[in-house]
Amino acid sequence: MERTIPSTESEEVELYTRTYYSLLRSTAEVQIRTLEEVHSGMKSLLHPGARNAEPDMAAFIYSLLRLPPCMSQVRLVVLGQSADVFTRAGFGNVYTWQDVSATARRRRCFFDGIDTLACFIASRSDIDDIIPLLTAYQIEGNKLHRCLQRLSDPELQTFVPERGNLGSLDTMTDTALGLSKLAEIMEVSEEDLDRLYAVWDKDFGTRLRPIVAAPIHLRVQLLSGSLSEYRRATNSWWNNIEMAMPELRERPVYFVSSNVHSLVNLLTGFALQHQETLVEYLKLPRNAGLLNEWKDIQARRVPSSRENFLYYVLKKYQQTAEGQALAQQQQSFEQANGITRIIGSKRFFEVESQVIDLALVKPETLDPRLCNGLEDQSCAELRSNLGNPELRTFVPERGNPELRSNLSFLSKSDALVLNIDYPLGLAAYNILSSVADAVGSVLGVYIMGKSATLNGVVGDVMIPNVVHDEHSQNTFLFPNCFSAADVTPYLKFGTVLDNQKAVTVQGTFLQTPRYMEVFYREGYTDIEMEAGPYMAAVYEMYRPKRHPMNEIVNLYGLPFDLGIVHYASDTPLGKGKNLGAGSLSYFGMDSTYAASLAILRRVFRMEQTRLGNG
């Protein structure tokens, strides 16, 4: 079909990607400084201050959050699809190196303890992500190095004592070198310096001293960029899942791309059953802020969801030494409720998965929001088996203590839910294609993930029915099974925007103001990285040929259910408002769980109809 939107190709972005791909074809190591000029000339929306003399802290912090904390020691970054690729290149068994990870990017990385970082890549999208991150990190790190040459080592040691975290800003001003003075030396605002403290925390001194000591000179080497290696890595990933759950080969499957916590929390209600333990944890002095939030929720002074809050606290508690026992207990509880977690092998890329046997789901332990309003049928009363009296009487905002919901049909289901931790970019195409080839049949494909919004605010939910894919230049029109009515009842802080148009970009840094302006003018307001590759795989799941290029593709009439829900984590048209400037924190759970509830309720309704109970 004829194209209807103007070309969105940016000459600057195209020059940048062409440059680093041509350099990475070399068998030698490539110096990142070779890319600094073309990176700066791109005028990235996430790195507007690349050419400025003063540091662009938003871009620097954005990069820090998506690179492992060992970067201050790293001089060589090596990219490969599997452990075998690294071994063949002479790096040995990298999976025996130190396992390191970034705060805001799920990518399997290993550090040799000296100066080499090995990163596993699942598709070309990882290259489009890593190279700009490294370049931005080096550009801004070297700006800070230049500024910090005015600071003597004794002054730095006085300001950042080895005892670690300096605590609040009030205590920082007690040091010989005040916050204002350090910010002035670094040529950044006190607010930006405060954000850097929040990221580095007790390691502030350890992470800052190498920047003071010497400029950053990173090198990168791509060991193999062939499609066959990406496919081989994806096949290894899938074989690991299939070995753990061979039933996937024969039984019908609902495919969900989301995260590894929200669905299982909703399906088990584990945190709700351990409310007393979690509340006791909140009473510790370090949790005063969370305790106040809990009291406000109980008193209904804030609209926050009680369940979402407990899920958040459960995760924080299980990260402590005293919470380890509850973490082990949760694993056993999940298995008893038909949930099998499959941790990926260290030999290939990191995308965790879960397989949920719907027949083993126990209605009495479900999050109550999953049950309310599912048809007008009588059933066994929920929460009667929960041990906490307060929970037995608790009702969500839209609930009723006498409300009953019939989910007994689930025990007759033969369907499985395959939930994966959403991948990055083109890896989505490889993964869904492998799943579709291997499972018994696909009943539904549901995608939930982060995105940037051009017309909303952080925490809003976008539901598109048009996706333009910058990889294939296709525009996909599809029947999204979700609407605002499916999400709105569970969203307390944001707005649901359905009938939206999404664009799948090649990378977060590979966007310019002009690029965004073109899409915004054409009504594209939802910016993300996975929907297009998923749509390409969906096309091949019901059509007898490979997905086309540069066409308008109609996906109506699919033989399975399809739904996409995005939640806004970024507002790129707001100056400095990227994830380097802040994070979703606890409030990000509001949109995450609202979307997860919509997905699971949709699966339940589909099963109810399929089994003849609708």
Helices and strands as residue ranges (DSSP letters): H 11-24, E 30-31, G 32-35, H 36-41, H 57-65, G 69-72, E 76-80, H 83-88, G 94-96, E 98-100, E 109-111, E 116-120, H 124-148, H 153-159, H 169-172, H 179-186, H 190-200, G 201-203, H 204-213, E 219-222, H 227-244, G 246-249, E 252-258, H 262-268, H 270-273, H 275-282, G 285-287, H 288-298, H 306-318, G 321-323, H 324-336, E 339-342, E 353-357, G 358-360, G 363-365, G 368-370, H 389-393, G 408-412, E 416-421, H 427-438, E 441-453, E 461-469, E 475-477, H 484-487, G 488-490, E 496-504, H 513-521, E 524-528, H 531-542, E 552-554, E 561-570, G 585-587, H 588-610
